[in-house]
Amino acid sequence: MLDFLPILAACFGIPQYLPQLLKLRGTGDTAGVSWSWATLTSVNNAAWFAYFMASGYWTASLPSTGAAILAGTLSVMLVRRGAVNRRAIVWICGWVGLLVLAAAVGGRIGLGTLLAAASIVQVTPSVWTAYRTARPTGISQGTWALVFGELSCWFAFGLWKTDPRLITLGATGILASLLMLARIRRATRVPSAPIDRIKSPA
């Protein structure tokens, strides 16, 4: 049964970024949404696709493909709305270079070893941006709920296959999604309006 976890992960992962895309398109609100996170998600999932194909995890390539495409679309939408982090462009390009170098020198093992740290690199900008923004109203709760579902599957699948890369990916994603969901819940709380005291005429 556990061999079917990548299929369940695909059910969570393929539509994962649709709630965020639809919210951004409908409201234009970018508050708390990290362009670096969207871009790194697209890049890393493209690299995960290569790792899964090289490892023979054919069904696992489905969610990584969907995430790479949709996160890339989200990145473009954020750029069009002026939410690009120009200071992050250089180090994102450097990260892409490291992924290519790891694959070229170390093959599947080299790429997988670097991807074990990719989840931390990927989610840090999202958590940082969300907690640094006073009212991160642009973040989609649906997207991060799906992230939690997908990464929980990968965590369990990694334990089943004793794959430390997938275990690290899953554990980091679970922690990040819980932090994001907690931040969203706190941000969406409507403070109670103060009751004005009506002074009676003297």
Backbone torsions as a table, in degrees:
resi	resn	phi	psi	omega
1	MET	NA	-37.4	-177.8
2	LEU	-66.2	-21.4	177.3
3	ASP	-67.5	-15.2	179.5
4	PHE	-91.7	1.2	179.5
5	LEU	-59.4	-37.3	176.0
6	PRO	-60.3	-31.1	177.3
7	ILE	-69.1	-41.8	176.4
8	LEU	-64.8	-39.5	176.5
9	ALA	-61.3	-35.4	178.4
10	ALA	-65.1	-36.9	179.1
11	CYS	-63.6	-35.3	175.5
12	PHE	-80.6	-38.5	-169.0
13	GLY	-79.8	-38.2	-175.5
14	ILE	-62.1	-47.1	179.3
15	PRO	-89.4	11.8	-168.3
16	GLN	-54.3	-42.1	-173.9
17	TYR	-96.7	0.4	177.9
18	LEU	-62.1	-44.6	178.1
19	PRO	-57.6	-40.4	179.1
20	GLN	-68.4	-40.1	177.9
21	LEU	-62.7	-44.9	-178.4
22	LEU	-67.2	-38.4	178.9
23	LYS	-66.9	-43.1	179.5
24	LEU	-64.8	-41.3	179.5
25	ARG	-66.7	-38.3	-177.1
26	GLY	-77.0	-35.5	-174.7
27	THR	-109.1	-25.3	-174.9
28	GLY	70.5	9.6	-177.0
29	ASP	-84.2	117.3	179.9
30	THR	-106.5	5.7	-175.7
31	ALA	-61.2	117.5	177.8
32	GLY	88.5	-6.1	-179.1
33	VAL	-91.6	123.8	-175.2
34	SER	-92.3	122.2	174.9
35	TRP	-66.5	-38.4	179.3
36	SER	-60.5	-41.8	178.5
37	TRP	-61.7	-46.7	-179.7
38	ALA	-61.8	-42.9	-178.4
39	THR	-67.8	-46.5	179.2
40	LEU	-64.5	-35.3	177.5
41	THR	-61.9	-43.2	178.6
42	SER	-64.1	-46.2	-179.5
43	VAL	-63.4	-49.1	-176.4
44	ASN	-66.0	-36.5	179.0
45	ASN	-70.7	-30.1	172.9
46	ALA	-64.9	-38.8	177.3
47	ALA	-69.8	-38.3	176.6
48	TRP	-62.9	-36.2	177.0
49	PHE	-58.2	-45.8	178.4
50	ALA	-62.9	-41.0	179.4
51	TYR	-64.9	-45.6	-179.6
52	PHE	-62.6	-41.5	179.6
53	MET	-64.9	-41.8	179.5
54	ALA	-68.8	-26.2	-178.7
55	SER	-89.6	-8.3	-178.8
56	GLY	82.4	13.8	176.3
57	TYR	-87.7	76.9	-171.1
58	TRP	-64.0	-45.0	-178.6
59	THR	-67.5	-25.3	-179.6
60	ALA	-68.9	-18.6	-178.7
61	SER	-73.2	-18.7	-177.5
62	LEU	-65.7	-54.7	179.5
63	PRO	-64.9	-33.8	179.8
64	SER	-67.1	-36.1	176.7
65	THR	-65.6	-47.3	179.6
66	GLY	-61.5	-42.6	-179.7
67	ALA	-65.8	-40.2	179.8
68	ALA	-61.6	-42.9	-177.6
69	ILE	-71.4	-49.3	-176.1
70	LEU	-70.0	-39.7	177.0
71	ALA	-65.9	-35.4	175.3
72	GLY	-64.3	-39.4	176.6
73	THR	-63.7	-41.9	177.7
74	LEU	-62.1	-40.7	178.4
75	SER	-59.4	-44.3	179.2
76	VAL	-63.7	-41.9	179.6
77	MET	-62.6	-38.6	178.6
78	LEU	-68.1	-37.3	176.8
79	VAL	-61.4	-43.9	-179.2
80	ARG	-64.3	-24.3	179.1
81	ARG	-98.1	12.3	175.4
82	GLY	74.1	20.2	-177.2
83	ALA	-96.4	15.8	-178.4
84	VAL	-73.3	140.2	175.9
85	ASN	-97.7	97.7	-174.2
86	ARG	-65.9	-29.8	179.7
87	ARG	-68.7	-22.4	-177.5
88	ALA	-87.6	-11.1	-175.4
89	ILE	-59.8	-43.7	-176.1
90	VAL	-63.1	-47.6	-176.5
91	TRP	-75.7	-23.3	173.2
92	ILE	-68.6	-41.5	175.8
93	CYS	-62.4	-38.0	176.9
94	GLY	-64.5	-38.0	178.1
95	TRP	-65.5	-41.4	176.7
96	VAL	-59.5	-42.3	178.3
97	GLY	-61.5	-39.6	178.7
98	LEU	-65.3	-39.9	178.6
99	LEU	-62.7	-44.4	179.3
100	VAL	-63.8	-43.2	179.8
101	LEU	-64.2	-42.1	-179.9
102	ALA	-62.8	-40.9	179.4
103	ALA	-68.7	-38.4	-177.7
104	ALA	-70.9	-38.9	-176.0
105	VAL	-87.6	-46.8	-173.0
106	GLY	-104.0	-2.4	180.0
107	GLY	64.8	-145.6	-177.5
108	ARG	-61.8	-42.9	-178.8
109	ILE	-65.8	-43.5	179.8
110	GLY	-63.5	-44.0	179.2
111	LEU	-66.0	-43.4	-179.6
112	GLY	-63.7	-36.6	178.7
113	THR	-63.6	-42.9	178.5
114	LEU	-69.7	-35.4	180.0
115	LEU	-67.8	-20.8	175.4
116	ALA	-60.8	-32.0	177.0
117	ALA	-91.2	-11.1	-175.6
118	ALA	-63.7	-35.8	-178.8
119	SER	-62.4	-38.0	177.7
120	ILE	-68.0	-44.0	178.4
121	VAL	-60.8	-37.6	-174.4
122	GLN	-72.8	-46.5	-172.1
123	VAL	-85.5	-18.6	-177.7
124	THR	-57.4	-46.0	179.3
125	PRO	-61.4	-35.4	-178.5
126	SER	-67.6	-46.2	-180.0
127	VAL	-66.1	-43.5	179.8
128	TRP	-59.8	-47.8	-178.6
129	THR	-64.7	-42.8	-178.0
130	ALA	-62.9	-41.4	-176.9
131	TYR	-84.0	-15.1	176.0
132	ARG	-90.7	-12.4	180.0
133	THR	-93.8	128.9	-175.6
134	ALA	-60.9	-45.0	179.4
135	ARG	-131.1	85.3	-177.7
136	PRO	-77.2	65.5	-173.5
137	THR	-76.6	-10.8	-177.5
138	GLY	-85.2	-10.6	-176.0
139	ILE	-77.3	137.7	179.6
140	SER	-91.4	123.4	177.1
141	GLN	-67.0	-35.4	-179.5
142	GLY	-61.1	-41.3	179.5
143	THR	-61.7	-45.4	-176.2
144	TRP	-75.7	-24.0	172.2
145	ALA	-68.1	-39.7	177.0
146	LEU	-68.9	-36.0	175.4
147	VAL	-59.7	-44.4	178.6
148	PHE	-59.8	-44.5	179.9
149	GLY	-62.7	-46.0	-178.5
150	GLU	-64.9	-48.4	-175.0
151	LEU	-71.0	-24.7	172.9
152	SER	-64.6	-39.0	177.5
153	CYS	-64.8	-43.4	-179.3
154	TRP	-66.8	-34.3	178.3
155	PHE	-63.7	-47.0	179.3
156	ALA	-65.9	-39.6	179.7
157	PHE	-66.7	-37.4	177.5
158	GLY	-65.2	-38.9	175.6
159	LEU	-64.4	-40.0	-179.5
160	TRP	-64.5	-41.1	-177.8
161	LYS	-92.6	1.5	-174.3
162	THR	48.1	47.8	179.1
163	ASP	-103.5	104.1	-175.8
164	PRO	-63.3	-25.6	179.5
165	ARG	-68.0	-45.0	179.0
166	LEU	-70.7	-33.7	177.0
167	ILE	-63.4	-45.0	178.8
168	THR	-64.1	-44.0	177.4
169	LEU	-56.9	-49.3	-177.3
170	GLY	-65.0	-47.0	-177.6
171	ALA	-62.8	-42.9	179.7
172	THR	-65.4	-42.5	-179.7
173	GLY	-65.8	-39.2	178.0
174	ILE	-62.4	-47.4	-179.8
175	LEU	-62.0	-46.1	-178.5
176	ALA	-63.6	-42.7	-178.5
177	SER	-66.6	-37.3	177.5
178	LEU	-65.6	-40.3	177.0
179	LEU	-63.9	-41.1	-179.8
180	MET	-68.2	-42.3	179.1
181	LEU	-64.1	-37.8	176.9
182	ALA	-65.4	-39.4	179.4
183	ARG	-67.8	-40.6	178.9
184	ILE	-63.2	-44.3	-179.5
185	ARG	-61.7	-41.6	179.2
186	ARG	-66.9	-38.6	-177.4
187	ALA	-71.0	-28.6	-176.3
188	THR	-89.5	-2.7	175.7
189	ARG	-67.4	128.3	179.7
190	VAL	-89.8	116.3	-180.0
191	PRO	-64.5	142.4	-180.0
192	SER	-68.6	135.4	-177.4
193	ALA	-73.2	137.5	178.9
194	PRO	-66.0	141.6	179.2
195	ILE	-87.8	118.1	179.3
196	ASP	-73.9	131.1	177.3
197	ARG	-80.7	129.2	179.6
198	ILE	-92.8	115.6	-180.0
199	LYS	-82.6	132.0	177.6
200	SER	-77.0	145.6	-178.9
201	PRO	-61.9	139.0	-178.0
202	ALA	-71.4	NA	NA
